[in-house]
Amino acid sequence: MLTPTKHTNIKYSVIYIAGKVLGFLKKETLIKYEDLKEMLVSEIGVNAKNNIDYSLTFLFSIGKIEYIKNIDAITLINDNNED
């Protein structure tokens, strides 16, 4: 579900999940992929599983996160232009 409709529950949207990911990564700068998925499912619900990968792809494409392949983890990229 990349495009929300009037029937969409906003908490399962890509943008909402991406915001949650950024919140988790601001507390812990490095999180293993499976741990991140579990954290999101426990906080948002099982229906969030469908959009977790889309959210991570979105964040990667705008330069907010980085995937570390050898340890299968996600890290936050520090951007000095943020408040």
MOPAC internal coordinates of N, CA, C and O (Angstrom, degrees):
PM7 1SCF
backbone

  N    0.0000 0     0.00 0     0.00 0    0    0    0
  C    1.4358 1     0.00 0     0.00 0    1    0    0
  C    1.5308 1   108.50 1     0.00 0    2    1    0
  O    1.2310 1   120.44 1   -92.59 1    3    2    1
  N    1.2805 1   116.76 1    87.41 1    3    2    1
  C    1.4545 1   119.98 1   176.75 1    5    3    2
  C    1.5206 1   111.74 1   -87.40 1    6    5    3
  O    1.2310 1   120.40 1   148.22 1    7    6    5
  N    1.3167 1   116.83 1   -31.78 1    7    6    5
  C    1.4593 1   120.94 1   179.76 1    9    7    6
  C    1.5201 1   109.39 1  -108.65 1   10    9    7
  O    1.2310 1   119.91 1   -64.91 1   11   10    9
  N    1.3163 1   117.78 1   115.09 1   11   10    9
  C    1.4627 1   119.32 1   179.87 1   13   11   10
  C    1.5259 1   111.64 1   -72.00 1   14   13   11
  O    1.2310 1   120.90 1   -29.12 1   15   14   13
  N    1.3190 1   115.89 1   150.88 1   15   14   13
  C    1.4562 1   122.87 1   174.72 1   17   15   14
  C    1.5196 1   107.90 1  -119.20 1   18   17   15
  O    1.2310 1   120.36 1     1.54 1   19   18   17
  N    1.3189 1   116.91 1  -178.46 1   19   18   17
  C    1.4627 1   119.24 1   179.79 1   21   19   18
  C    1.5229 1   112.04 1   -69.09 1   22   21   19
  O    1.2310 1   120.13 1   165.12 1   23   22   21
  N    1.3281 1   117.36 1   -14.88 1   23   22   21
  C    1.4648 1   121.67 1   179.59 1   25   23   22
  C    1.5255 1   112.57 1   -96.98 1   26   25   23
  O    1.2310 1   120.26 1  -179.84 1   27   26   25
  N    1.3187 1   117.11 1     0.16 1   27   26   25
  C    1.4522 1   122.30 1  -176.18 1   29   27   26
  C    1.5251 1   110.88 1   -77.12 1   30   29   27
  O    1.2310 1   121.02 1   -47.19 1   31   30   29
  N    1.3191 1   115.65 1   132.81 1   31   30   29
  C    1.4611 1   119.93 1   170.47 1   33   31   30
  C    1.5304 1   106.00 1   -81.62 1   34   33   31
  O    1.2310 1   120.47 1   -63.93 1   35   34   33
  N    1.2997 1   116.71 1   116.07 1   35   34   33
  C    1.4610 1   122.55 1  -171.25 1   37   35   34
  C    1.5230 1   112.85 1   -60.83 1   38   37   35
  O    1.2310 1   119.78 1   153.56 1   39   38   37
  N    1.3262 1   118.02 1   -26.44 1   39   38   37
  C    1.4667 1   118.84 1  -178.10 1   41   39   38
  C    1.5255 1   113.02 1   -73.10 1   42   41   39
  O    1.2310 1   120.03 1   172.32 1   43   42   41
  N    1.3254 1   117.55 1    -7.68 1   43   42   41
  C    1.4559 1   120.79 1   174.98 1   45   43   42
  C    1.5246 1   111.81 1  -104.34 1   46   45   43
  O    1.2310 1   120.07 1  -171.56 1   47   46   45
  N    1.3312 1   117.48 1     8.44 1   47   46   45
  C    1.4600 1   120.87 1  -178.28 1   49   47   46
  C    1.5303 1   110.57 1   -78.30 1   50   49   47
  O    1.2310 1   121.22 1   -20.72 1   51   50   49
  N    1.3220 1   115.26 1   159.28 1   51   50   49
  C    1.4581 1   121.75 1  -179.49 1   53   51   50
  C    1.5257 1   110.78 1   -61.87 1   54   53   51
  O    1.2310 1   120.04 1   137.91 1   55   54   53
  N    1.3103 1   117.52 1   -42.09 1   55   54   53
  C    1.4628 1   121.16 1  -177.67 1   57   55   54
  C    1.5326 1   111.16 1   -66.44 1   58   57   55
  O    1.2310 1   120.05 1   137.81 1   59   58   57
  N    1.3207 1   117.51 1   -42.19 1   59   58   57
  C    1.4654 1   120.89 1   179.25 1   61   59   58
  C    1.5274 1   110.47 1   -63.82 1   62   61   59
  O    1.2310 1   120.54 1   133.75 1   63   62   61
  N    1.3246 1   116.57 1   -46.25 1   63   62   61
  C    1.4645 1   120.69 1  -179.94 1   65   63   62
  C    1.5252 1   110.07 1   -64.42 1   66   65   63
  O    1.2310 1   120.16 1   140.52 1   67   66   65
  N    1.3263 1   117.29 1   -39.48 1   67   66   65
  C    1.4662 1   120.74 1   177.88 1   69   67   66
  C    1.5294 1   110.49 1   -61.82 1   70   69   67
  O    1.2310 1   120.16 1   141.38 1   71   70   69
  N    1.3100 1   117.30 1   -38.62 1   71   70   69
  C    1.4609 1   120.72 1   176.53 1   73   71   70
  C    1.5172 1   112.04 1   -63.79 1   74   73   71
  O    1.2310 1   120.78 1   138.95 1   75   74   73
  N    1.3275 1   116.11 1   -41.05 1   75   74   73
  C    1.4675 1   120.23 1   176.81 1   77   75   74
  C    1.5264 1   110.75 1   -63.27 1   78   77   75
  O    1.2310 1   120.35 1   138.39 1   79   78   77
  N    1.3413 1   116.93 1   -41.61 1   79   78   77
  C    1.4669 1   121.00 1   178.50 1   81   79   78
  C    1.5186 1   109.87 1   -59.79 1   82   81   79
  O    1.2310 1   120.28 1   133.83 1   83   82   81
  N    1.3311 1   117.07 1   -46.17 1   83   82   81
  C    1.4631 1   120.21 1   178.88 1   85   83   82
  C    1.5265 1   111.33 1   -61.77 1   86   85   83
  O    1.2310 1   120.52 1   141.72 1   87   86   85
  N    1.3272 1   116.61 1   -38.28 1   87   86   85
  C    1.4637 1   120.01 1   177.36 1   89   87   86
  C    1.5159 1   112.41 1   -62.76 1   90   89   87
  O    1.2310 1   120.67 1   136.28 1   91   90   89
  N    1.3294 1   116.32 1   -43.72 1   91   90   89
  C    1.4648 1   120.32 1   177.83 1   93   91   90
  C    1.5301 1   110.75 1   -63.92 1   94   93   91
  O    1.2310 1   120.94 1   138.51 1   95   94   93
  N    1.3420 1   115.80 1   -41.49 1   95   94   93
  C    1.4611 1   119.32 1  -177.05 1   97   95   94
  C    1.5276 1   112.67 1   -72.84 1   98   97   95
  O    1.2310 1   119.82 1   158.16 1   99   98   97
  N    1.3137 1   117.94 1   -21.84 1   99   98   97
  C    1.4642 1   119.53 1   175.63 1  101   99   98
  C    1.5214 1   110.85 1   -74.24 1  102  101   99
  O    1.2310 1   120.39 1   151.09 1  103  102  101
  N    1.3479 1   116.86 1   -28.91 1  103  102  101
  C    1.4662 1   120.60 1   176.27 1  105  103  102
  C    1.5218 1   110.91 1   -78.56 1  106  105  103
  O    1.2310 1   120.78 1   133.44 1  107  106  105
  N    1.3352 1   116.11 1   -46.56 1  107  106  105
  C    1.4650 1   123.22 1   178.47 1  109  107  106
  C    1.5155 1   106.63 1  -122.91 1  110  109  107
  O    1.2310 1   119.53 1   -63.37 1  111  110  109
  N    1.3089 1   118.50 1   116.63 1  111  110  109
  C    1.4561 1   119.90 1  -172.69 1  113  111  110
  C    1.5185 1   114.36 1   -72.92 1  114  113  111
  O    1.2310 1   119.87 1   164.98 1  115  114  113
  N    1.3195 1   117.85 1   -15.02 1  115  114  113
  C    1.4559 1   121.63 1   179.66 1  117  115  114
  C    1.5231 1   108.91 1  -135.89 1  118  117  115
  O    1.2310 1   120.79 1   -56.98 1  119  118  117
  N    1.3344 1   116.10 1   123.02 1  119  118  117
  C    1.4657 1   120.91 1  -179.59 1  121  119  118
  C    1.5195 1   108.57 1  -134.55 1  122  121  119
  O    1.2310 1   120.91 1   -47.84 1  123  122  121
  N    1.3206 1   115.87 1   132.16 1  123  122  121
  C    1.4623 1   120.27 1   175.85 1  125  123  122
  C    1.5245 1   109.03 1   -64.40 1  126  125  123
  O    1.2310 1   121.03 1   -33.10 1  127  126  125
  N    1.3244 1   115.63 1   146.90 1  127  126  125
  C    1.4625 1   122.12 1  -175.34 1  129  127  126
  C    1.5301 1   112.00 1   -56.50 1  130  129  127
  O    1.2310 1   119.92 1   131.27 1  131  130  129
  N    1.3156 1   117.75 1   -48.73 1  131  130  129
  C    1.4672 1   120.95 1  -178.62 1  133  131  130
  C    1.5249 1   111.54 1   -65.14 1  134  133  131
  O    1.2310 1   120.26 1   142.00 1  135  134  133
  N    1.3290 1   117.11 1   -38.00 1  135  134  133
  C    1.4712 1   120.57 1   177.21 1  137  135  134
  C    1.5257 1   110.84 1   -64.48 1  138  137  135
  O    1.2310 1   120.68 1   139.84 1  139  138  137
  N    1.3299 1   116.31 1   -40.16 1  139  138  137
  C    1.4550 1   120.51 1   178.40 1  141  139  138
  C    1.5255 1   110.99 1   -63.30 1  142  141  139
  O    1.2310 1   120.43 1   137.18 1  143  142  141
  N    1.3228 1   116.78 1   -42.82 1  143  142  141
  C    1.4649 1   120.36 1   177.71 1  145  143  142
  C    1.5211 1   110.98 1   -60.91 1  146  145  143
  O    1.2310 1   120.31 1   136.05 1  147  146  145
  N    1.3240 1   117.02 1   -43.95 1  147  146  145
  C    1.4645 1   121.01 1   178.82 1  149  147  146
  C    1.5298 1   111.46 1   -63.52 1  150  149  147
  O    1.2310 1   120.14 1   139.56 1  151  150  149
  N    1.3225 1   117.34 1   -40.44 1  151  150  149
  C    1.4589 1   121.11 1   178.78 1  153  151  150
  C    1.5284 1   110.76 1   -62.61 1  154  153  151
  O    1.2310 1   120.45 1   136.60 1  155  154  153
  N    1.3201 1   116.75 1   -43.40 1  155  154  153
  C    1.4574 1   120.75 1  -179.66 1  157  155  154
  C    1.5237 1   111.99 1   -67.32 1  158  157  155
  O    1.2310 1   120.32 1   137.37 1  159  158  157
  N    1.3292 1   116.99 1   -42.63 1  159  158  157
  C    1.4675 1   120.49 1  -179.88 1  161  159  158
  C    1.5207 1   110.28 1   -65.63 1  162  161  159
  O    1.2310 1   119.99 1   140.79 1  163  162  161
  N    1.3206 1   117.62 1   -39.21 1  163  162  161
  C    1.4671 1   119.18 1  -179.64 1  165  163  162
  C    1.5263 1   111.95 1   -69.88 1  166  165  163
  O    1.2310 1   120.02 1   148.48 1  167  166  165
  N    1.3267 1   117.58 1   -31.52 1  167  166  165
  C    1.4657 1   119.57 1  -179.28 1  169  167  166
  C    1.5299 1   113.26 1   -86.54 1  170  169  167
  O    1.2310 1   120.21 1   139.72 1  171  170  169
  N    1.3301 1   117.20 1   -40.28 1  171  170  169
  C    1.4675 1   120.57 1  -174.53 1  173  171  170
  C    1.5234 1   112.23 1   -97.54 1  174  173  171
  O    1.2310 1   120.56 1   136.87 1  175  174  173
  N    1.3210 1   116.54 1   -43.13 1  175  174  173
  C    1.4567 1   120.95 1  -178.32 1  177  175  174
  C    1.5172 1   110.85 1   132.90 1  178  177  175
  O    1.2310 1   121.19 1   -12.05 1  179  178  177
  N    1.3194 1   115.32 1   167.95 1  179  178  177
  C    1.4643 1   121.68 1  -176.01 1  181  179  178
  C    1.5265 1   111.80 1   -63.63 1  182  181  179
  O    1.2310 1   119.89 1   148.03 1  183  182  181
  N    1.3239 1   117.82 1   -31.97 1  183  182  181
  C    1.4643 1   120.59 1  -179.22 1  185  183  182
  C    1.5211 1   112.87 1   -65.36 1  186  185  183
  O    1.2310 1   120.01 1   165.31 1  187  186  185
  N    1.3040 1   117.59 1   -14.69 1  187  186  185
  C    1.4628 1   120.84 1   178.37 1  189  187  186
  C    1.5246 1   111.77 1   -70.78 1  190  189  187
  O    1.2310 1   119.89 1   159.05 1  191  190  189
  N    1.3340 1   117.82 1   -20.95 1  191  190  189
  C    1.4635 1   121.33 1  -178.76 1  193  191  190
  C    1.5224 1   112.53 1   -55.48 1  194  193  191
  O    1.2310 1   120.57 1   146.98 1  195  194  193
  N    1.3265 1   116.51 1   -33.02 1  195  194  193
  C    1.4653 1   120.38 1  -176.80 1  197  195  194
  C    1.5231 1   112.85 1   -65.11 1  198  197  195
  O    1.2310 1   119.62 1   153.16 1  199  198  197
  N    1.3132 1   118.32 1   -26.84 1  199  198  197
  C    1.4625 1   120.83 1  -173.54 1  201  199  198
  C    1.5233 1   115.06 1  -115.62 1  202  201  199
  O    1.2310 1   119.85 1  -175.37 1  203  202  201
  N    1.3098 1   117.90 1     4.63 1  203  202  201
  C    1.4683 1   119.73 1  -179.12 1  205  203  202
  C    1.5213 1   111.05 1   -63.15 1  206  205  203
  O    1.2310 1   120.39 1   133.17 1  207  206  205
  N    1.3128 1   116.87 1   -46.83 1  207  206  205
  C    1.4682 1   119.46 1  -179.25 1  209  207  206
  C    1.5244 1   111.68 1   -65.36 1  210  209  207
  O    1.2310 1   120.08 1   142.40 1  211  210  209
  N    1.3393 1   117.45 1   -37.60 1  211  210  209
  C    1.4637 1   120.55 1   176.25 1  213  211  210
  C    1.5319 1   110.66 1   -63.16 1  214  213  211
  O    1.2310 1   120.62 1   140.51 1  215  214  213
  N    1.3168 1   116.42 1   -39.49 1  215  214  213
  C    1.4622 1   120.43 1   179.41 1  217  215  214
  C    1.5191 1   111.36 1   -65.90 1  218  217  215
  O    1.2310 1   120.66 1   137.78 1  219  218  217
  N    1.3230 1   116.34 1   -42.22 1  219  218  217
  C    1.4639 1   119.75 1   178.16 1  221  219  218
  C    1.5236 1   110.95 1   -65.78 1  222  221  219
  O    1.2310 1   120.24 1   141.37 1  223  222  221
  N    1.3267 1   117.15 1   -38.63 1  223  222  221
  C    1.4598 1   120.92 1   176.81 1  225  223  222
  C    1.5238 1   110.75 1   -62.97 1  226  225  223
  O    1.2310 1   120.71 1   137.83 1  227  226  225
  N    1.3293 1   116.25 1   -42.17 1  227  226  225
  C    1.4634 1   121.19 1   177.49 1  229  227  226
  C    1.5267 1   110.82 1   -60.32 1  230  229  227
  O    1.2310 1   120.27 1   131.55 1  231  230  229
  N    1.3254 1   117.10 1   -48.45 1  231  230  229
  C    1.4646 1   120.66 1  -179.10 1  233  231  230
  C    1.5216 1   111.89 1   -64.50 1  234  233  231
  O    1.2310 1   120.36 1   142.71 1  235  234  233
  N    1.3384 1   116.91 1   -37.29 1  235  234  233
  C    1.4581 1   120.81 1   177.93 1  237  235  234
  C    1.5257 1   110.40 1   -66.22 1  238  237  235
  O    1.2310 1   120.74 1   139.21 1  239  238  237
  N    1.3284 1   116.19 1   -40.79 1  239  238  237
  C    1.4671 1   120.04 1  -176.56 1  241  239  238
  C    1.5310 1   112.55 1   -68.68 1  242  241  239
  O    1.2310 1   119.87 1   153.02 1  243  242  241
  N    1.3223 1   117.85 1   -26.98 1  243  242  241
  C    1.4658 1   119.32 1   177.67 1  245  243  242
  C    1.5289 1   112.34 1   -96.54 1  246  245  243
  O    1.2310 1   120.62 1  -172.17 1  247  246  245
  N    1.3304 1   116.42 1     7.83 1  247  246  245
  C    1.4603 1   121.05 1   172.96 1  249  247  246
  C    1.5131 1   115.89 1    78.47 1  250  249  247
  O    1.2310 1   119.81 1  -151.99 1  251  250  249
  N    1.3231 1   117.96 1    28.01 1  251  250  249
  C    1.4647 1   120.77 1  -179.31 1  253  251  250
  C    1.5295 1   113.08 1   -96.32 1  254  253  251
  O    1.2310 1   120.31 1   150.53 1  255  254  253
  N    1.3193 1   117.00 1   -29.47 1  255  254  253
  C    1.4656 1   120.12 1  -178.86 1  257  255  254
  C    1.5195 1   110.23 1  -128.64 1  258  257  255
  O    1.2310 1   122.04 1   -15.54 1  259  258  257
  N    1.3233 1   113.70 1   164.46 1  259  258  257
  C    1.4528 1   121.33 1   177.19 1  261  259  258
  C    1.5275 1   107.78 1  -135.12 1  262  261  259
  O    1.2310 1   120.77 1   -39.01 1  263  262  261
  N    1.3215 1   116.13 1   140.99 1  263  262  261
  C    1.4652 1   121.60 1   177.59 1  265  263  262
  C    1.5199 1   108.32 1   -99.07 1  266  265  263
  O    1.2310 1   120.81 1   -52.13 1  267  266  265
  N    1.3249 1   116.06 1   127.87 1  267  266  265
  C    1.4651 1   121.60 1   177.67 1  269  267  266
  C    1.5232 1   107.10 1  -103.23 1  270  269  267
  O    1.2310 1   121.20 1   -75.37 1  271  270  269
  N    1.3106 1   115.31 1   104.63 1  271  270  269
  C    1.4684 1   122.29 1  -170.23 1  273  271  270
  C    1.5257 1   113.08 1   -64.86 1  274  273  271
  O    1.2310 1   119.74 1   136.52 1  275  274  273
  N    1.3125 1   118.09 1   -43.48 1  275  274  273
  C    1.4645 1   119.45 1  -172.79 1  277  275  274
  C    1.5288 1   113.50 1   -68.02 1  278  277  275
  O    1.2310 1   119.36 1   158.05 1  279  278  277
  N    1.3307 1   118.83 1   -21.95 1  279  278  277
  C    1.4710 1   120.10 1   176.41 1  281  279  278
  C    1.5212 1   112.01 1  -116.25 1  282  281  279
  O    1.2310 1   120.25 1  -175.27 1  283  282  281
  N    1.3447 1   117.13 1     4.73 1  283  282  281
  C    1.4644 1   123.45 1   178.07 1  285  283  282
  C    1.5255 1   111.02 1    52.78 1  286  285  283
  O    1.2310 1   121.28 1  -122.85 1  287  286  285
  N    1.3385 1   115.15 1    57.15 1  287  286  285
  C    1.4654 1   120.50 1  -176.40 1  289  287  286
  C    1.5246 1   110.53 1  -135.95 1  290  289  287
  O    1.2310 1   121.90 1   -19.32 1  291  290  289
  N    1.3233 1   113.97 1   160.68 1  291  290  289
  C    1.4546 1   122.51 1   177.91 1  293  291  290
  C    1.5282 1   107.35 1  -113.05 1  294  293  291
  O    1.2310 1   120.61 1   -41.92 1  295  294  293
  N    1.3185 1   116.44 1   138.08 1  295  294  293
  C    1.4558 1   120.82 1   177.27 1  297  295  294
  C    1.5219 1   109.95 1  -131.19 1  298  297  295
  O    1.2310 1   120.95 1   -26.75 1  299  298  297
  N    1.3074 1   115.79 1   153.25 1  299  298  297
  C    1.4536 1   122.51 1   179.18 1  301  299  298
  C    1.5184 1   109.00 1   -85.96 1  302  301  299
  O    1.2310 1   120.65 1   -46.57 1  303  302  301
  N    1.3224 1   116.35 1   133.43 1  303  302  301
  C    1.4620 1   120.89 1   176.11 1  305  303  302
  C    1.5095 1   107.54 1   -89.90 1  306  305  303
  O    1.2310 1   120.76 1   -56.55 1  307  306  305
  N    1.3219 1   116.16 1   123.45 1  307  306  305
  C    1.4621 1   120.65 1   179.49 1  309  307  306
  C    1.5136 1   109.73 1   -76.19 1  310  309  307
  O    1.2310 1   121.10 1   -55.53 1  311  310  309
  N    1.3165 1   115.50 1   124.47 1  311  310  309
  C    1.4478 1   122.27 1   178.94 1  313  311  310
  C    1.5233 1   107.68 1  -113.51 1  314  313  311
  O    1.2310 1   120.43 1   -60.36 1  315  314  313
  N    1.3022 1   116.78 1   119.64 1  315  314  313
  C    1.4672 1   120.26 1  -175.84 1  317  315  314
  C    1.5181 1   113.46 1   -72.11 1  318  317  315
  O    1.2310 1   119.44 1   171.66 1  319  318  317
  N    1.3267 1   118.68 1    -8.34 1  319  318  317
  C    1.4591 1   121.39 1  -178.73 1  321  319  318
  C    1.5184 1   112.44 1   -87.75 1  322  321  319
  O    1.2310 1   119.50 1  -179.25 1  323  322  321
  N    1.3319 1   118.57 1     0.75 1  323  322  321
  C    1.4556 1   121.62 1  -178.68 1  325  323  322
  C    1.5138 1   110.99 1   -85.61 1  326  325  323
  O    1.2310 1   120.67 1   -20.07 1  327  326  325
  N    1.3101 1   116.33 1   159.93 1  327  326  325
  C    1.4774 1   121.35 1   177.54 1  329  327  326
  C    1.4978 1   111.45 1   -79.38 1  330  329  327
  O    1.2310 1   120.10 1   180.00 1  331  330  329

